[in-house]
Amino acid sequence: MIAHGNSIKLFAGNASKVLGKEIASFLKMELGDIEIGTFSDGETRINIQETVRGRDVFVIQSTSKPVNDNLMELLVMIDALRRASAGRITAVMPYFAYARQDRKARSRDPITAKLIADLITTAGADRVLTMDLHAPQLQGFFNIPVDHLLGFPVLASYLIENKFHTKDLVVVAPDVGSVKRSRNIASKLDLPMAIIDKRRPANNMVEICNIIGEVKGKDCLMVDDMIDTAGTLCLGAEALHNAGAKKIYACCTHAVFSGQAVEKLEKSRIDKLVILNTYHQENLPKKIITLSVAPLFAQAIERIYADLPLSKLYDV
């Protein structure tokens, strides 16, 4: 543990109070005293209750639902800290919203991820600490340093400790966009890999076309960075079952769980789903196991504070 005395401060927004307390506990600290509320018309109201002058400040806030409220809360907190003469401000965003809007898919589309990067920088952040961006190249949208943590070491440790990692396990990419991530995990765990080929005939509609690779008689582990409506994952699990897979597991970093996602997952062919707590969820079914990223973020915060490299945090 790095001795930091009173020169480092942690603040948590409403979206990450639970995770913020966990991170503070690992750092043997208390969260900073901040009052967060709204005015009668719904405007965000922030009041920092202690001095931050010259301090190294970390603002922990996932931009989860309600996305725009939590994003605005983060921006106003950063602005308040900058105006209170904080020495260095790091926006700790376990889940980075709007990351899927990273390009113009159609004419006249916005590139909202770039807009969010500009807003965070303009608000006064000196650095961003996040995890498993939907598109890693989003780091280039910022003109300030971005530390991009990976959730895989946390997930892999759990899988190995709980003996999921066997010769009968196949890592499965649930769509083409997950191939690189799944390949990295399969390579590091020395496991074979398969790919589910899907297409989207319309918005929020998914069709499974083919499974590339051998899954018959095998246990399968589907790997993704995010579960939103759970349509892709549940259809993928059904396709794997129909192709003769035995046990079907899944893991992801960001459990967004929009709409009826939890109900779909509970009724699906998935035997167990392992998620991280970058996106706060409660009252989940027993088949969904939640792992904490607090130790990883605590280590990252310590290393940023001490100006040490974060490369050792990427090891399994």
N, C-alpha and C positions, 0 to 999 in steps of 0.2 A: 504494500500500500504506500503510495507516494504521499509524503507529508505536504499538506496544502494549507494548513492553518486556516486563516479567515480570508484568504485571497481568492477562493473559488466559491461561486454561488450557483445553486441549482434552483430553477423555477419550473413548475409544471402547469400546463394549461388544463382546462376541464377535460379534454379528450384523453389525457395521459396521466391523470392523477395517480391511478393505481400503479402503473409502470414507473412513474416518477418516484413514488415512495420506495419501490423495490430498488431502483438504481441508487437512490440516496442511502438506503440501508447498506448496500454493498460497499459504498464509499464511506460508510460510517459518518454520515452527515444527516442534516435535516433539510427538507425542502425550504426554499426561501419563502418569506411571508409576502404574499401578494393577494390582493382582493380583485376578483374577476366577476363582473356582472354586466348588466345591461341597463340602459336608461329606459324610460317609459316608452320611447318610440322604437326600441329594439337595438339602438346603437351600442356597440361594445364599450364597456367601461373598465379601465384598468387602474389600479392604485398600488404601487409598489410600497410596501410598509417598512422597508429597511434600506440602509445605504448600500449602493453598489459601485460607488465611485472608485475607478481604477481596478475593479475586480474582473476576474475571468469568469464570465457568466454563460451558463448553458441553459437554454430554454427548451424544455421537453414538451413537444406537442405533435401528435399525429393528426394529420388532416383527414380524419375519418368523419363519418356521418354525425351531425349535419356538416358537410364538407365546407361550405362557404362560411358558416359561423365559426368553425374551428380555425379555418385559414385566416379570417379577419382577426380573430383573437390572437393568433401567433404574430401577425404583422403589427398589431397595436402593442403587444408586449415588447417586441423588439424595438419599436419606436420609443416606447417609454424608457426602456433601459438605455438606449443611446442618448436620450435627452437627460438622463440621470447620470451621465458621464461614466458608464461602464467601460472598462478597459478593452475587453474583447468579447464579442457576443457570438456564440455558436448556436445556430438553430438545429436542435436535435429532433429530426422528423423520422421516427421509425417507419411510418407509412407516408409516402409522398403522393398526394392526390393529383389528378389531372395528368399523370405520367403517360397514360394511354393516348393522350392528345398531343403527340410528339411530332406530327408531320401533317401535311395536307393530303388527306386521303381522297378528297374531291375538291373541285374548284371552289374557291371562296370559303374553304374551311379555315378556322383559326388554328394557330399552333399554341394552344393554351398552356402547355407545359413551359414554354419559353416565357410567356407572360408571368407565370407564377414565379419563375426564377428571377425575373426582373423585379417583381414586387418585393420578394424577400431581400434582395440586394439593396433596393432603394430604401426599404424600411430601416436598414442599418446593420444587417447581419454581416459578420466578418468571415463566417465559415458555416458550412452545412454538414451535418452528420446524419446520414440516412442509411437505409438497408434495402437491398434487392429492388432497385429501380426497375420498373417494367422494361425500360430500354436503357442500358447502362450509358449510352451516348448522351443521355440527358445531362450528364456532368458537364458537358461542353456548353450547355445553355447558360451556365453561371460564369460570371467574371470574378468569382471568389473561389477559394479552395472548397472542394467537395470530398468528403471521406465517405466511401461507399462500402458499407459492411455487407457481408454475405451471411445469410441465414443457414446455409448448408452445414457449417461445422456444428451448429447446435442440433440440427436434425440428424446429421450423420452419427453424432455421439449417442443420441437416443436409440437409433436403429441398431447400432453395434452392441450397445449395452443390453438391449432387449432381444438380441439374437434374431433380428430380422435378416441380418446379413448372412445368408446361407448360399450354398451353391445352386439352389433351386430358385433363387430370386432373379427376376429380370426387371431392370429399370425401364419404365415406359414413358415416352414423351406423349402427353395427351393431344398435342397438336404440333404442327411444324414449328411454330414459334417457340416451343419449349425444347427443341432438339438440342441446342447448344448447352443449355443448362443441364438437361438430362444426361448428355454425353459426358460432361465434366464429372457429374456424380458417379455415373457408371464407371468411368475411368479411375476415379480415386478409390472406389470401393471394389474395383476389379470384377465388375459384373457385366453380363451381356445386356444388350439394349434392344428395345423395339419402339416403333413409332406408330401412332394412330393417325391415319390420314383422314381429315375431315374437311367439309366445306360448309359455307354459310349461304344458303339460298336466299335468306332475307335477314334483316336485323333481328337479333335474339333468337335465331333459329340455327340449329346445328344438325348436320347429317354425317354419319360415319361412313366413309367409303371403303376403307381397307385397313388392315393391320400389317405393318411391315416388320417382320421378325417372328421368331418362334416363341409362342406363349403357352401352347398346349401342355398341360401337366405341370406348369410352372406357377410359382407365386409371383405376383406382379406388384410393382411399386410405381404408381404414377406420381410424377414430380412436376409441380408448377410453382410459379412465383405468387400467384393470386387466385383465389376462388371468389367469384362475384356472384353470379346467379346459380352456379354449380352445374349448369347444363352440359358443358363440355365434359366435366369429370364424371357425371352420372352416366351419360351416354357412353363414354369411354369404358367405364366399368362394366356396363351391360355388354358391350362388344367383346371385351376380354373374357367375360363369363361364357358368352356364346362360342368363343374360339377355344374353350377348354381350359382356361386358367383355373387354378385352384383357389388360393387365397388372394384377395385383391386389397392392396393397401394404397394409401395416397398420403402425400405430404405437401405442404405449401407454407410460404412465409406469411402472406397477408390474407387473413380470413375476413373478407369484406361481407360476405353472406347477405346479399341483397334479396329482397322479396321473400320467396318461399325456399330459399337455398337450404336452410337447415332441415326443413321437412323433406326435401328431395334427397339430401345426403343420408338422412336417417332411414329412408325407405330404399336406398340404392343397394347395389351389389357390393359396395365398399365395406370391407370388414373392419377396417380401422383407418382413421384419418388423423394425422399429426399436424398441428398448426403451431405457429408462434404467436405471441401476444402483442404484435406490433399494432394490432387493431383490436381494441377492447371488445370482448364478447362475454356474455353471461348465459347461464342456464342452458348449456349445450348438452346434447345426448352423450351417453357414456362412450360411444364409439369414437368420439372426437376428443383427442388428447391435446392439451395445451401446454406448450413449453415456454419458459420465460427467456426473453432476450436481455433481461436486466443485467446479468453478469457480463455479457459481451459489451453492452453499451457502457457499463461502468468502467470496464477496462479501457475502452476507446476514449472516454472522457478523461481518464487519468493520463493517458498517453498524449492526448492533444494538449492538455494543460502543461505537461512536462516537455512538450515539443519532441516527443519520441515517435518513431515510425509505428504505423499500425499493421505492418505486413505480417507480424507474428499472429495476429488475430484471425488470419485466413486459413490457418492450419487446422486440419481435422484432429 
